[in-house]
Amino acid sequence: MRFSEKQRKWLAGTAAFLIAALVGFSCLFIVTHAEHDCVGEGCDVCAELEACEAAIRSVGGAVAVAAVSVVLWKLTEAFCLFYRIEYFIDSVSLVSLKIRLDD
């Protein structure tokens, strides 16, 4: 399925907002329920705290992977640009300069 540029930007913005909301609400829940009256084994609040911590950890891992991917992409792009420039600079010949070799 092909999306237009406007649709892709909207989807990216929506995804970023949802991830930010997930992290924000998870942090808010952890802060507000850190000092709760735990009933011990099978505490629902403790289970939810663990789920919130896992969500934050997984988003943090995904952000790290995305950051590394962007850095590698930019390095590859810079290397390819440099290689292309070197390739075109070194490929100068008499024919490419349109020099006639009349005797």
Z-matrix of the N, CA and C atoms (Angstrom, degrees):
N
C 1 1.447
C 2 1.526 1 108.34
N 3 1.298 2 117.08 1 129.30
C 4 1.455 3 122.91 2 -179.42
C 5 1.523 4 109.85 3 -96.78
N 6 1.331 5 114.66 4 131.54
C 7 1.450 6 120.40 5 177.38
C 8 1.517 7 109.05 6 -110.21
N 9 1.311 8 115.47 7 148.26
C 10 1.464 9 119.41 8 176.45
C 11 1.530 10 108.58 9 -76.73
N 12 1.318 11 115.89 10 168.92
C 13 1.466 12 121.05 11 -179.47
C 14 1.527 13 110.72 12 -60.56
N 15 1.325 14 116.38 13 -39.96
C 16 1.466 15 120.73 14 -179.71
C 17 1.533 16 110.50 15 -65.37
N 18 1.326 17 117.44 16 -41.83
C 19 1.460 18 121.03 17 179.44
C 20 1.522 19 111.29 18 -66.12
N 21 1.345 20 117.11 19 -40.13
C 22 1.461 21 119.90 20 178.64
C 23 1.521 22 111.56 21 -64.41
N 24 1.332 23 116.57 22 -41.02
C 25 1.467 24 119.51 23 177.79
C 26 1.521 25 110.80 24 -64.53
N 27 1.318 26 116.62 25 -40.96
C 28 1.459 27 120.53 26 179.66
C 29 1.535 28 110.16 27 -64.55
N 30 1.330 29 117.40 28 -44.02
C 31 1.465 30 120.64 29 178.81
C 32 1.522 31 111.67 30 -64.35
N 33 1.320 32 117.06 31 -41.06
C 34 1.463 33 120.35 32 178.28
C 35 1.523 34 110.99 33 -64.40
N 36 1.320 35 117.10 34 -42.49
C 37 1.468 36 120.72 35 177.49
C 38 1.514 37 112.37 36 -64.15
N 39 1.329 38 116.17 37 -40.31
C 40 1.467 39 120.41 38 178.31
C 41 1.524 40 110.71 39 -65.37
N 42 1.321 41 117.26 40 -43.52
C 43 1.462 42 120.89 41 178.88
C 44 1.525 43 110.71 42 -62.91
N 45 1.327 44 117.14 43 -43.32
C 46 1.467 45 120.71 44 178.57
C 47 1.523 46 110.82 45 -62.97
N 48 1.328 47 116.83 46 -41.62
C 49 1.461 48 120.25 47 178.75
C 50 1.529 49 110.91 48 -63.93
N 51 1.327 50 117.45 49 -43.13
C 52 1.463 51 120.21 50 -179.45
C 53 1.527 52 112.06 51 -65.50
N 54 1.326 53 116.99 52 -39.00
C 55 1.461 54 119.74 53 177.61
C 56 1.524 55 110.35 54 -66.70
N 57 1.328 56 116.87 55 -42.25
C 58 1.467 57 120.12 56 177.23
C 59 1.524 58 111.08 57 -62.99
N 60 1.327 59 117.33 58 -39.05
C 61 1.466 60 120.86 59 178.19
C 62 1.525 61 110.31 60 -66.17
N 63 1.328 62 117.88 61 -40.50
C 64 1.460 63 121.53 62 177.90
C 65 1.519 64 111.07 63 -59.53
N 66 1.327 65 116.37 64 -48.48
C 67 1.461 66 120.13 65 -179.70
C 68 1.524 67 110.22 66 -66.63
N 69 1.316 68 117.11 67 -43.31
C 70 1.464 69 120.09 68 -179.09
C 71 1.523 70 113.27 69 -62.71
N 72 1.328 71 116.61 70 -47.75
C 73 1.462 72 119.05 71 -179.94
C 74 1.517 73 111.94 72 -69.21
N 75 1.331 74 117.57 73 -32.52
C 76 1.464 75 120.03 74 176.64
C 77 1.522 76 110.37 75 -66.04
N 78 1.320 77 116.84 76 -43.96
C 79 1.466 78 120.54 77 177.18
C 80 1.526 79 111.07 78 -63.45
N 81 1.313 80 116.77 79 -41.93
C 82 1.465 81 120.90 80 178.57
C 83 1.527 82 110.89 81 -61.37
N 84 1.327 83 117.41 82 -42.85
C 85 1.459 84 120.87 83 179.38
C 86 1.523 85 110.84 84 -65.07
N 87 1.332 86 116.46 85 -41.20
C 88 1.465 87 119.76 86 179.94
C 89 1.522 88 110.49 87 -64.14
N 90 1.317 89 117.07 88 -43.67
C 91 1.462 90 120.83 89 -178.93
C 92 1.523 91 111.05 90 -65.46
N 93 1.312 92 117.77 91 -42.93
C 94 1.464 93 120.25 92 -175.32
C 95 1.527 94 113.04 93 -77.12
N 96 1.336 95 118.14 94 -23.74
C 97 1.464 96 119.84 95 -176.42
C 98 1.523 97 113.60 96 -114.75
N 99 1.331 98 117.81 97 15.56
C 100 1.465 99 120.36 98 -178.86
C 101 1.530 100 111.24 99 -65.97
N 102 1.306 101 118.01 100 -36.25
C 103 1.476 102 122.65 101 -178.94
C 104 1.533 103 110.08 102 -106.23
N 105 1.318 104 116.78 103 62.79
C 106 1.458 105 120.17 104 -179.73
C 107 1.532 106 109.98 105 -99.38
N 108 1.309 107 116.28 106 164.90
C 109 1.464 108 121.24 107 176.74
C 110 1.521 109 107.96 108 -83.90
N 111 1.316 110 115.71 109 99.60
C 112 1.459 111 121.06 110 -176.20
C 113 1.530 112 109.59 111 -76.67
N 114 1.329 113 116.25 112 134.93
C 115 1.463 114 120.95 113 179.30
C 116 1.523 115 111.38 114 -90.39
N 117 1.325 116 116.62 115 -1.28
C 118 1.463 117 120.20 116 178.67
C 119 1.513 118 111.54 117 101.20
N 120 1.323 119 114.92 118 -136.95
C 121 1.468 120 121.22 119 -177.80
C 122 1.532 121 110.56 120 -62.37
N 123 1.337 122 116.35 121 130.34
C 124 1.462 123 120.91 122 178.03
C 125 1.512 124 114.47 123 80.67
N 126 1.318 125 117.64 124 23.52
C 127 1.471 126 121.40 125 179.20
C 128 1.527 127 109.21 126 -71.31
N 129 1.319 128 116.10 127 124.42
C 130 1.466 129 121.22 128 -178.96
C 131 1.526 130 112.15 129 -66.67
N 132 1.325 131 116.80 130 -37.44
C 133 1.459 132 120.35 131 -179.34
C 134 1.528 133 110.33 132 -66.98
N 135 1.329 134 117.13 133 -41.81
C 136 1.473 135 120.25 134 177.56
C 137 1.525 136 110.86 135 -63.44
N 138 1.318 137 116.84 136 -39.30
C 139 1.467 138 120.08 137 178.04
C 140 1.524 139 110.57 138 -64.03
N 141 1.312 140 116.68 139 -40.53
C 142 1.461 141 120.11 140 178.77
C 143 1.528 142 111.24 141 -69.02
N 144 1.332 143 117.53 142 -36.97
C 145 1.460 144 120.88 143 175.50
C 146 1.525 145 110.85 144 -61.40
N 147 1.317 146 116.71 145 -42.07
C 148 1.467 147 120.38 146 177.83
C 149 1.534 148 111.16 147 -64.75
N 150 1.327 149 116.81 148 -38.41
C 151 1.465 150 120.34 149 178.04
C 152 1.529 151 111.13 150 -65.60
N 153 1.326 152 116.28 151 -40.21
C 154 1.469 153 119.97 152 178.06
C 155 1.530 154 111.01 153 -65.18
N 156 1.329 155 116.70 154 -42.35
C 157 1.462 156 119.90 155 177.92
C 158 1.528 157 111.12 156 -63.54
N 159 1.326 158 117.26 157 -40.13
C 160 1.465 159 120.79 158 178.29
C 161 1.526 160 111.10 159 -64.68
N 162 1.331 161 116.79 160 -38.96
C 163 1.471 162 120.14 161 178.76
C 164 1.522 163 110.67 162 -64.63
N 165 1.320 164 116.98 163 -42.73
C 166 1.466 165 120.52 164 178.97
C 167 1.520 166 110.43 165 -65.15
N 168 1.341 167 117.51 166 -41.57
C 169 1.462 168 120.73 167 177.99
C 170 1.524 169 111.82 168 -62.96
N 171 1.333 170 116.77 169 -41.64
C 172 1.468 171 119.10 170 -178.41
C 173 1.523 172 111.40 171 -69.10
N 174 1.325 173 117.65 172 -38.52
C 175 1.463 174 120.48 173 176.91
C 176 1.528 175 109.74 174 -66.35
N 177 1.324 176 117.12 175 -39.18
C 178 1.461 177 120.66 176 177.13
C 179 1.519 178 111.34 177 -62.13
N 180 1.320 179 117.10 178 -40.93
C 181 1.468 180 120.31 179 176.91
C 182 1.507 181 111.87 180 -65.51
N 183 1.316 182 116.82 181 -39.82
C 184 1.464 183 120.66 182 178.90
C 185 1.528 184 110.86 183 -66.21
N 186 1.310 185 117.32 184 -38.19
C 187 1.469 186 120.71 185 178.24
C 188 1.525 187 109.75 186 -65.68
N 189 1.331 188 116.81 187 -39.98
C 190 1.465 189 119.89 188 178.36
C 191 1.525 190 111.02 189 -63.74
N 192 1.317 191 116.80 190 -43.75
C 193 1.467 192 120.30 191 178.51
C 194 1.526 193 110.52 192 -63.84
N 195 1.317 194 117.32 193 -41.10
C 196 1.464 195 120.72 194 178.74
C 197 1.527 196 110.86 195 -64.44
N 198 1.327 197 117.20 196 -40.53
C 199 1.464 198 120.15 197 179.73
C 200 1.523 199 110.86 198 -64.62
N 201 1.321 200 117.10 199 -43.51
C 202 1.466 201 120.46 200 178.62
C 203 1.529 202 109.86 201 -64.14
N 204 1.319 203 117.35 202 -40.36
C 205 1.463 204 120.69 203 178.89
C 206 1.523 205 111.56 204 -62.30
N 207 1.316 206 116.89 205 -42.33
C 208 1.469 207 120.39 206 179.50
C 209 1.525 208 110.52 207 -65.01
N 210 1.335 209 116.88 208 -42.64
C 211 1.467 210 120.13 209 179.44
C 212 1.527 211 110.42 210 -63.19
N 213 1.328 212 117.29 211 -45.38
C 214 1.467 213 119.91 212 178.65
C 215 1.525 214 111.45 213 -63.10
N 216 1.333 215 116.99 214 -39.50
C 217 1.460 216 120.76 215 178.50
C 218 1.526 217 110.73 216 -62.19
N 219 1.326 218 117.24 217 -45.23
C 220 1.465 219 120.85 218 -179.01
C 221 1.525 220 111.23 219 -66.92
N 222 1.336 221 117.72 220 -38.43
C 223 1.464 222 119.97 221 176.84
C 224 1.524 223 111.15 222 -64.65
N 225 1.320 224 116.25 223 -42.52
C 226 1.461 225 120.19 224 178.10
C 227 1.517 226 110.66 225 -63.65
N 228 1.311 227 116.10 226 -42.68
C 229 1.465 228 120.75 227 178.73
C 230 1.523 229 111.11 228 -61.98
N 231 1.329 230 116.94 229 -43.13
C 232 1.464 231 120.57 230 179.50
C 233 1.524 232 110.67 231 -65.91
N 234 1.325 233 117.62 232 -41.01
C 235 1.461 234 120.95 233 178.70
C 236 1.522 235 111.00 234 -63.92
N 237 1.327 236 116.31 235 -43.85
C 238 1.467 237 119.85 236 179.95
C 239 1.524 238 110.95 237 -64.49
N 240 1.323 239 117.65 238 -39.41
C 241 1.461 240 120.94 239 177.70
C 242 1.520 241 110.22 240 -63.79
N 243 1.327 242 116.86 241 -44.31
C 244 1.457 243 120.98 242 178.40
C 245 1.522 244 110.37 243 -62.66
N 246 1.316 245 117.03 244 -42.77
C 247 1.459 246 121.13 245 179.92
C 248 1.521 247 110.73 246 -63.70
N 249 1.319 248 116.74 247 -42.59
C 250 1.458 249 120.27 248 179.03
C 251 1.524 250 111.14 249 -62.60
N 252 1.312 251 117.24 250 -42.04
C 253 1.463 252 120.82 251 179.15
C 254 1.521 253 109.96 252 -63.96
N 255 1.326 254 117.15 253 -45.92
C 256 1.461 255 120.44 254 178.26
C 257 1.519 256 111.24 255 -62.42
N 258 1.308 257 116.24 256 -38.63
C 259 1.461 258 120.66 257 -178.88
C 260 1.523 259 110.61 258 -63.89
N 261 1.323 260 116.63 259 -43.12
C 262 1.460 261 119.40 260 -178.25
C 263 1.526 262 112.08 261 -76.01
N 264 1.303 263 118.08 262 -30.09
C 265 1.463 264 119.86 263 177.73
C 266 1.524 265 110.02 264 -69.67
N 267 1.341 266 117.06 265 -41.58
C 268 1.453 267 120.69 266 -177.69
C 269 1.522 268 113.30 267 -76.60
N 270 1.307 269 118.55 268 -13.05
C 271 1.457 270 120.30 269 -175.46
C 272 1.531 271 112.58 270 -93.49
N 273 1.315 272 116.89 271 36.10
C 274 1.453 273 121.58 272 178.21
C 275 1.524 274 107.84 273 -88.78
N 276 1.313 275 115.74 274 126.34
C 277 1.464 276 120.48 275 177.99
C 278 1.523 277 108.83 276 -135.64
N 279 1.309 278 114.76 277 172.86
C 280 1.464 279 118.94 278 178.94
C 281 1.524 280 111.24 279 -64.51
N 282 1.317 281 115.99 280 -36.10
C 283 1.461 282 119.56 281 179.49
C 284 1.526 283 110.22 282 -68.70
N 285 1.337 284 117.07 283 -42.23
C 286 1.465 285 119.06 284 -179.80
C 287 1.528 286 111.28 285 -67.14
N 288 1.351 287 116.70 286 -28.12
C 289 1.466 288 120.22 287 176.60
C 290 1.523 289 112.50 288 -85.54
N 291 1.337 290 116.41 289 -2.82
C 292 1.471 291 124.23 290 178.49
C 293 1.539 292 111.74 291 59.11
N 294 1.316 293 114.74 292 45.45
C 295 1.457 294 120.44 293 177.99
C 296 1.531 295 108.27 294 -93.63
N 297 1.313 296 116.14 295 128.24
C 298 1.467 297 121.09 296 179.56
C 299 1.522 298 108.64 297 -88.38
N 300 1.306 299 115.30 298 136.08
C 301 1.451 300 121.28 299 -179.72
C 302 1.533 301 109.23 300 -108.28
N 303 1.314 302 116.59 301 66.67
C 304 1.465 303 121.16 302 177.98
C 305 1.524 304 109.39 303 -81.17
N 306 1.314 305 114.71 304 143.75
C 307 1.445 306 118.92 305 -179.89
C 308 1.494 307 112.86 306 -101.01
